[in-house]
Amino acid sequence: MRSDINALCRGSVVLLSSHLEAYIKELGELALESLYTKSVSRDKLSTRFFYHISKNILDELKDTSDPNKIADKVFEFIDLDTAYWCKDGTFPTSIPVERFNKGFSNPAFKKIRSYFNRFGYNHYKRDLASKLQAHYLPTINMVNHLVDIRNKIAHGDPEATKTPSEVQQMILIIKRYCAETDSVFASWWKTGFCSIRCSSSDLI
């Protein structure tokens, strides 16, 4: 019985971490999709945003020294991505979400903050702290603790587990973290670009 409870709790931690990662990606995907569907002007976007659209090609180009391979990569960039690289007008097609999101996993707070930086959102930490106030540090610590425990479980650490009450507490804190993250990101996106939330009922 105890081993079954332990297995369920370990599985719950892994699933909770996966759901947090998926939620952050889905929030980003919603913002990316809105740029095309709502015809947002590209002149509002930060330069780094464009880099992350083409990061896979640009990084391969940066790491290549062979002239033929460099030329091949330039042609690949021209064929696939030049339509995105303009600071005027709107995007002619949807942004490739999987490529933009590539590299984001194991959603520790530092990585989530870095992910939002891809969009040019530099004040996420400040805005979230303002929302959570006294709960800010405990919440961030729980996000990081969740990912740490998940990684230990994934590597087979038999000591990495939680009790049912501890799992429940983690769920409650992570749900609040997602709700407040949704609120600050959506508010920032609406101010700079367009609305991605119709009402409070759309929030996590």
KAURMO-V575836 format. One line per field, one symbol per residue. ss: DSSP state (h for helix, s for strand, l for the rest). phi: phi as a letter, one per 20 degrees, with the letter a starting at -180 (. if undefined). burial: 1 if it has 16 or more other C-alpha atoms within 10 Angstrom, else 0. A space follows every 10 residues. Layout:
ss=???
phi=???
burial=???
//
This chain:
ss=lhhhhhhhhh hhhhhhhhhh hhhhhhhhhh hhhhhhhlll lhhhllhhhh hhhlhhhhhh hhllllhhhh hhhhhhhhhh hlllllllll llllllhhhh hlllllllhh hhhhhhhlll lllhhhhhhh hhhhhhhhhh hhhhhhhhhh hhhhllllll lllhhhhhhh hhhhhhhhhh hhhhhhhhhh hhlllllllh hhll
phi=.fffffffff ffffffffff gfffffffff fffffefdlf fffeefffgf gffdgfffff ffeddfgfff fffffffffe cffeebedmd ffbfffffff egneblffgg fffffffgen eedggfffff felfegfgff ffgffgfffg ffffenffee bcfgffffff ffffffgfff fgffffffff fecafccebf feff
burial=0000010111 0111011101 1001101110 1111110001 0100100001 1111101100 1000000001 0010001000 1001000001 1000101001 1000111110 0110111111 1001101110 1100010011 0111011111 1010000001 1100001001 1011001101 1111111110 0011011000 0000
//
